[in-house]
Amino acid sequence: MIAAMAAFAVEDALLKAASTTLPVGEILILFGLGGALVFAVIALLGRDPLFPAAVLSRPMRIRAVFEITGRLFYVLAIALTPLSAATVILQATPLVVVAGAALVFGETVGWRRWGAIIVGLIGVIIVVQPGADGFSALSIFAILGMLGFAGRDLASRAAPKSLSTTILGLYGFLAVAVAGAMFSLWQAKPFVWLDWRTTIYMLAAIFTGAGAYACLMKAMRTGEVSAVTPFRYTRLLFGIALGVMLFDEALSGAMIFGSGLIVLSGLFILWRAKQTP
């Protein structure tokens, strides 16, 4: 899990670096097609059918919509706002997933966990700082991306069990490419030829992202969920460190305090879930 979170943070940094020369739509198309190719090769080697009927099921269609939403807005966030701030906001995803599981799937969530969810969302507000001098409307992109990823995770719970994680990864990355194509049509920016530096950034992001996904699936499928899930928050440390070291980003007191509320709320929810039969 720690390796997955480190790799996801590196992927974010590489995509942010590529965004200095490439339009966001082109980044999403290249990243999506590259990741899909990696998972297609893995599926063929594992003799997984590439076009099972289950990929057209209603949960998979809903999952694709949320994947497109999450990827599009999160890449916009890391391209246009500080990497550290976008990473902090993304850590609220598990809180939204718990709330969504209660509202959509009828899972029991007690008042203590609802309270922790509210505290965590207050942490997001503190990081975004609406109404303050340092507020940037572009930070809304990170919130929309976080909500998209939460919806994707919820839809993944309802996805047919017959679909392997490789196939989920394949169609997840294809959804990223679709998001890029849609955004490119709307933005109407011409594509840019990749120079050698940007080519390295994109190739590294593709393979790092695929590796991160593989590590994540390995952790979630072989480890006890309650034991490995808290280590998701290590992404916060890696993302902030890369933002500070590579992009000269500054950490404000509000960001540190808000991220603390988000992480503590998430860890409390995990602890309460383990205590509740």
C-alpha positions, 0 to 999 in steps of 0.5 A: 500500500505504501508503494502504491501511494508513493507511485501515485504521488510520483505519477501526479508529479509527472503529469503536473510536469508534463502539463507545462507543455501539453494541453490537459486533454492531450495528457489525459488521452495519452495517459489513458491509452498508454495505461489501457495498453499496459492492462490489455497486455496483462489481460492477454497474458493472463488469458482474460477476455478483453470484451466480457459482456459484464463491462456493459452492466449498469454499475460499470457504466456508472463507474465509467462516468465517475472515472471520467469525472474524477480523472478530468477534474483531478488532472486539471487540479494538479495542472492548475493548482499546487500539487500539495493542496490537491493531494490533501483534498484527495484524502477526503475520498474515503470519508465520502465513500463511507457517507455514500455507502450509507446513503446508497447501499444502506450500510450502518454508519453510527453518529460517531462516524457521521461526526468524523465525516463532518469534521473531515469535510470541515478540514477540506473547507479549511484547506480550500479557504473560501472567502479568504484572500488566498482562496482560488476557485480552481481548487474546486477542481480538486473537490470535483475530482475527489467526488468523482473518485469516491463515486468510482469506488462506490460503483466498483463495489457494485461491479460484477464479481466476474470482472478481474482487477485487470479488466477494471484497470483496462476500462478505467484507463479507457475512460481516462482517454474518453475524458481527454477526448471530450475535454479536448473537443471542448477546449479546442486546443491544438495537440502539441508534438512531444519533445524528449523530456515530455515523452519521458514524463508521460511514459514514466507516468503511464508505467508508474500509474500502472504499477501503483494500481497493481500494488493497490490491488495486491494490498487490498486483495491479499491484506486485511482491509482494516490493516492496510487502508490506513496506509493510504494516507501516506500519499499525503506525505509523498504528495506534499514532499514532492510539491515542496521539493519539485515545485517550490510550493509553500505549506500554510498553517491552514493546509497543515491543520486541515490535512490533520483533520482529514487524516484523523477523521479517516483513521477514526472511521476505520477504527470505529468500523473495526470496533463495530460488529 
